[in-house]
Amino acid sequence: FAAVQKNPVASVYINPRGIVDLINRLAQKEPDGEKVAKVIDALGLKGATALVWAGGFDGKDWSEQAFLAAPSPRNGILSALDATPVSDDILKLIPSTATMVCASTFDPAKVIPAVRSAAAKINPAAPEKIDHGLDQFRTMTGLDLQKDLLEPLGEQWGFFNDPTLTGSTSFGMVIDRKSLV
């Protein structure tokens, strides 16, 4: 909890390692239990040690913070967390009139390689099937999902709500990404 808001009104703690251990224990009682352990290992879920969320007042404003403890080296889907900190450039794109802001670093181009690698640990034939699916996508659309769509998205993202741009409903949202600028 030291990584999130100090005096929250509400907070949540999740022990991912405990959940993974429970799933493994339950799976051991099943005939295909070793497959579950392979999936958990391939996804890198054992690397997450804690997930916390806290929400509370910060002066007159409401603030929410979350923290996922997943120490390096990360593998599987947790390797997508290996990213640079949010830059000042993305924060400068968000107007001062924004009423809700979220900024993050996430590289969608890392998803397919991570899924492909995890799938190979579970089933050695899986990467070939994934490649076949990507080839079918390319044939149908004329686009390479990885190179034409995911890689250009970049890794810096900002989401904000600003009533002067999106109206007064909570459904209005603007998404900025550094690679557009």
N, C-alpha and C positions, 0 to 999 in steps of 0.2 A: 504493500500500500504506500510505501514511501515514494514510489514513482508517479503517483497520481495526486489529485487534490487532497490537501491536508485535513480539511474539515468538511467532509461531504455530508449531504443530507441523506444520500442513499449510496450504497456500494455493493459490489458483487465480487466474489472471489471464486475462481474455478481452478481446480487442480487437474490439469490435463493428464499428467503422469498417472494420477490415481484412476482416472477414467480409462486410460489405455490399459493399465494393469487389470482393472475389473473386466474389461472386454477380453483380454487375453485369458484370464482365469475362466470366464464363462465359455470361451471358444474351445478351451482344452477339453471340455466335456462333450464336444461335438465331433463327429467323424472327420470333418474337414477343418478342424481347428487350426492346423498348421498353416492353412491358407490365410486365415485371418491375421496371424502373426506376421506372415510375409507381407501382407498389404500394409499393416501398421508400420513395419520396418521400411518398406519401399516409400511410403508417404512421408517418412521422417517424423511421425507424430510423437515419438518418444523424446524428441528434442525440445518440445514445449514443456516448460516447468510450472508456469503460472500465468493466469489471465485475470486481470483485475479491471474493474470499471468503477468510477466514482463520479457522482454528480452533486453539485451544490452551488450555492451563491458565491459569486466573486464580486463583492460590492453590490451594485444594483443588478448585475448581470448573472445569468445562469451559465455555469461552465460544466462541461463533461469531459472526462479524460479516461483513456483506456491504455493499458500497458500489457503487452505479451512478452513474457520472459522466455526467450528461446536462444540460449547462448550459442556462440559459434563453436565449431563449424556446424552449419545447418545443412540438412540434406532433404530430399523429397520436396514436398510443397513448401516447407519452411524456408528453403533456399530462395524463394521469391522475396523473402524479407531482407535479403542481402542487397541493400540499396543505400544510396547516399542520403544525407539529411535533406529536408525540404529547404530549397534555396530562397533567398530573399527575392529573387526575380519573380517567382510564382506568387509570393505574398504581395508584391507590388501590383499585381494584376487585379487584386481584390479591392473594390472601392471601400472607402471609410464608412459609407452608409450601409454596408452589409450588416444584417442582423444575425446571421448564422454563417460560420466559416468552418471549413474542414480542409486541411492541406495535408497531402501525403505523397509519399514516394512509393510507386508501384510500377514495375515494368511488365506489362502484359506479354511482351515478347519472350519472357522467361517461362511462361506457362507451358507452352507446347514442349520445349525440351525437358522440363521437369516432369511432365506427365509421361512423356516417352521413356525417360529414364526409370521412373517408378514402375511403369508397366513392364519394362524389360526385367525388373527384379522379380516380378510376380509370374510373368509368362514370357519366356525368351522370344516367342513368335509375335508378341504384341506390337513392338515397334514397326514391324513390317505392315501390320494391319492399320496402324495409325497413319503411316506413310501412304498407304493405299487410299484411306479416307481423305487425306489432304490432297492427293492427286485427283480424286473425284471432285472435290471442292474446286480445285484449280480448273478442271475441265468444264465444269458447269458455269463458273463465274468468270473465268479468265483472270482470276486474281490468285496470287500466292498468299495464303492466309498469314503466314509468318512475315514475309518480306514486304508485301503490299499493304497489309492492314495493321498487324500488331507492332512491328518495329517502328513505323512512323509515329505511333502514338506517344512515344517517349515515356519517361518515368516520373515526371513531376506533374502532380495534379492538384487543382484547387477547386473546391465546390463552395458555392456561397448562395445565400438568399439575400436579395436586396429588394425591398418593396418598390423602390423607384424603377427597377428594371423588370421584376417578375410579378408585380402585383402583391396584394395583401394576403393571398392564400399561402399556406405552407407547402403547396405543391410546386410552386415556382422555384426553379433552381438553375443556376448558371454553372457550367463546368468549363474551367480553363485548364489548359495544359501548356507547359512551357514550350513544347516543340511547335506549337501553333504561332508563337510570337516571333 
